[in-house]
């Protein structure tokens, strides 16, 4: 698709307006991705131009909340990329077991599939009760879905296959109850989970952590925002703490590459020096 200079000018104004009025900062997200998502929002809200969309968003806070579904990426699965979770079991959990208690931060948790996956994994490894899991996102609607732990039953076959491939020690069905087309995961699994609003673009470190999982989030940031986010992770992690990224993400181009070593290179798991 050809790049429209006027579209990009209006896009910058939209993002600036959202930041000034609602303090949600998307100004340093990758432009190509933003173009696609804003066009989808324009279609959804019946706007011929970005300026029309901006007018609606700035005058209607409820519509801004709906816009977050377009500006943030809501794509997730339980035990997504099973090799990653197997590596967490085999390489990260043994280190976490050496602490009397530890904290895990799942940054950009979206609708919570990774949160529930991590809780199940830690439960099976016998360390959930020694943990605190911080599950953060900037989208309040996504956080509500994450905390509820209710997902369509048609997704369970894929969830279950990934759970087994990730080294699951039983059956995923041990952890949920299915009825009326939905599956609710056992609420006891979130007994050590804290759900909270947090922006990697504007907020600061809130806790010392031992393991941070932030997967498929940095790919939507430009380099400046990637540097900010990784800087937060470095400041949050204890020495020798672990950082997990998505399969297409790397620390190589960031300012903090030398502050981490590759712990499990093929699964993008790093350890702070």
C-alpha positions in Angstrom: 0.0 0.0 0.0 1.3 3.4 -0.9 2.2 5.7 2.0 0.0 8.8 2.2 1.9 11.7 3.7 -1.4 13.4 4.8 -2.4 10.2 6.5 0.8 10.1 8.5 0.5 13.7 9.5 -3.0 13.0 10.8 -1.8 9.8 12.5 0.8 11.8 14.4 -1.9 14.3 15.5 -4.2 11.4 16.6 -1.5 9.8 18.7 -0.5 13.2 20.2 -4.1 13.9 21.1 -4.6 10.5 22.8 -1.5 11.1 24.8 -2.4 14.6 25.9 -6.0 13.7 26.8 -5.8 10.1 28.0 -2.1 9.6 28.8 -1.8 6.5 26.6 1.4 6.9 24.7 1.5 5.2 21.3 3.8 7.8 19.7 6.8 5.5 19.6 5.1 2.4 18.3 6.1 1.0 14.9 4.5 3.2 12.2 3.7 0.4 9.7 1.7 -1.5 12.3 -0.1 1.6 13.5 -1.2 2.5 10.0 -2.8 -0.9 9.6 -4.6 -0.8 13.0 -5.8 2.8 12.6 -7.3 2.0 9.2 -9.2 -0.9 10.8 -10.4 1.5 13.5 -11.6 4.0 10.8 -13.6 1.2 9.2 -15.1 0.1 12.5 -16.1 3.6 13.5 -17.2 4.8 10.1 -14.5 7.5 9.6 -13.3 8.6 6.2 -10.2 10.3 7.6 -7.9 10.0 10.6 -9.0 13.5 11.6 -12.6 12.4 11.8 -11.5 9.5 14.0 -9.4 11.9 16.2 -12.5 14.1 16.7 -14.6 11.2 17.9 -11.9 9.8 20.1 -11.1 13.1 21.9 -14.7 13.9 22.5 -15.8 10.4 23.7 -13.7 8.7 26.4 -15.7 5.5 25.9 -14.7 5.3 22.3 -11.1 5.8 23.3 -11.4 2.7 25.4 -12.6 0.8 22.4 -9.7 2.2 20.4 -7.3 0.5 22.7 -8.4 -2.8 21.2 -7.1 -1.6 17.9 -3.9 0.1 19.1 -2.8 -2.8 21.3 -2.2 -6.3 20.0 -4.7 -8.8 21.4 -3.3 -12.0 20.0 -2.4 -14.7 22.4 -2.7 -18.4 23.1 -2.0 -20.7 26.0 1.5 -22.1 26.0 2.1 -20.3 22.7 5.5 -21.4 21.3 5.6 -24.6 23.5 9.4 -24.7 23.3 9.6 -21.4 25.2 7.6 -22.9 28.1 9.6 -26.1 28.1 12.7 -24.0 28.3 11.2 -22.1 31.3 10.6 -25.4 33.0 14.0 -26.7 32.3 16.2 -23.6 32.7 14.4 -20.9 34.5 12.4 -22.7 37.2 15.5 -24.5 38.6 17.0 -21.1 39.3 13.8 -19.7 40.7 13.6 -22.7 43.1 16.8 -21.5 44.8 14.9 -18.4 46.2 12.6 -18.7 49.2 10.2 -16.5 47.2 10.3 -14.9 43.8 8.4 -12.5 41.6 7.5 -13.0 37.9 6.4 -10.1 35.7 4.3 -10.8 32.6 4.5 -7.5 30.7 1.9 -6.8 28.0 -0.2 -9.8 29.2 -3.1 -9.0 26.8 -6.1 -11.3 27.5 -4.2 -13.4 29.9 -3.5 -16.7 28.2 0.2 -16.5 29.1 -0.6 -15.6 32.7 -2.7 -18.8 33.2 -0.1 -20.8 31.3 2.6 -19.6 33.7 0.5 -20.2 36.7 -0.2 -23.8 35.6 3.5 -24.3 34.9 4.6 -23.0 38.3 1.9 -25.0 40.0 3.1 -28.2 38.3 6.7 -27.4 39.4 5.6 -26.9 43.0 6.6 -23.3 43.3 3.5 -21.3 42.6 2.9 -20.6 46.3 6.4 -19.2 46.6 5.7 -16.7 43.8 4.0 -13.5 43.0 3.0 -13.0 39.3 2.5 -9.5 38.1 0.3 -9.4 35.0 0.3 -6.0 33.4 -1.3 -4.4 30.3 -2.5 -0.9 29.3 -5.9 -2.2 28.1 -8.4 -2.4 31.0 -10.8 -4.6 29.0 -8.0 -7.0 28.2 -7.1 -7.2 31.9 -10.7 -8.0 32.8 -10.7 -10.9 30.4 -7.3 -12.0 31.7 -8.5 -12.0 35.3 -11.7 -13.8 34.5 -9.9 -16.7 32.8 -12.8 -17.6 30.6 -12.1 -18.6 26.9 -14.1 -20.1 24.1 -14.1 -24.0 24.1 -13.1 -24.1 20.4 -9.7 -22.8 21.4 -9.1 -25.6 23.9 -7.8 -28.2 21.4 -4.9 -25.9 20.4 -4.4 -24.9 24.0 -4.2 -28.6 25.1 -1.8 -29.6 22.2 0.5 -26.7 23.2 0.3 -27.6 26.8 1.5 -31.2 26.1 4.2 -30.0 23.8 5.4 -27.6 26.5 6.0 -30.5 28.9 2.7 -30.5 30.7 2.6 -33.1 33.5 -1.1 -34.0 33.2 -4.1 -32.9 31.1 -5.0 -29.3 30.6 -8.6 -30.3 31.4 -7.5 -30.8 35.0 -7.4 -27.0 35.2 -10.7 -25.8 33.8 -14.5 -26.4 33.8 -16.3 -26.3 30.4 -20.0 -25.2 30.1 -22.2 -23.3 27.6 -19.4 -22.9 25.0 -16.8 -21.5 27.4 -14.1 -22.9 29.6 -13.3 -21.3 33.0 -9.9 -21.9 34.4 -9.7 -22.7 38.1 -9.7 -19.5 40.1 -7.2 -21.0 42.6 -4.5 -20.7 39.9 -4.6 -16.9 40.2 -4.2 -16.9 44.0 -0.7 -15.5 43.5 -1.4 -13.2 40.5 -1.7 -9.5 40.7 -3.4 -7.9 37.6 -2.4 -4.2 37.1 -2.4 -1.4 34.6 1.1 -0.6 33.5 2.5 1.1 30.4 6.0 0.3 29.1 5.9 3.7 27.3 5.2 6.0 30.3 5.4 4.1 33.6 8.4 3.2 35.8 9.6 0.1 37.5 7.3 -1.0 40.3 9.0 -4.1 41.8 12.1 -6.1 42.0 11.6 -9.3 39.9 13.3 -12.5 39.2 11.8 -13.4 35.8 10.2 -11.2 33.2 8.3 -12.5 30.2 7.5 -9.9 27.6 6.8 -11.7 24.4 5.7 -10.3 21.0 5.4 -6.8 22.4 8.8 -5.2 21.5 8.2 -5.9 17.8 5.5 -3.2 17.8 7.8 -0.6 19.3 10.4 1.6 17.5 14.0 1.4 18.8 13.7 4.3 21.2 10.7 2.6 22.9 12.4 -0.8 22.9 15.3 0.8 24.7 13.0 2.3 27.3 11.2 -1.0 27.9 14.4 -3.1 28.1 15.9 -0.5 30.4 12.9 -1.0 32.7 13.4 -4.7 32.6 17.1 -4.4 33.5 16.3 -2.1 36.4 13.6 -4.5 37.6 15.5 -7.7 37.4 17.7 -9.0 40.2 21.2 -9.9 39.2 21.1 -13.2 37.3 17.3 -12.7 36.7 15.8 -13.9 33.5 14.1 -12.1 30.6 12.0 -13.9 28.0 11.2 -12.4 24.6 9.2 -13.5 21.5 10.7 -15.6 18.8 11.2 -12.6 16.5 12.6 -10.3 19.2 16.2 -9.7 20.3 18.2 -7.4 22.5 21.0 -7.2 19.9 20.2 -3.7 18.7 19.2 -2.2 22.0 21.5 -0.2 24.3 21.4 -3.0 26.9 22.6 -5.9 24.9 25.8 -6.2 27.0 23.8 -6.2 30.2 22.4 -9.7 29.4 23.7 -13.0 28.3 21.8 -15.5 26.2 20.7 -18.2 28.5 18.6 -20.2 26.0 19.3 -18.5 22.7 16.9 -20.4 20.5 14.0 -19.5 22.8 15.1 -15.9 23.3 15.6 -16.3 27.1 18.2 -14.0 28.5 19.9 -13.6 31.9 20.9 -10.3 33.4 24.6 -10.1 34.1 
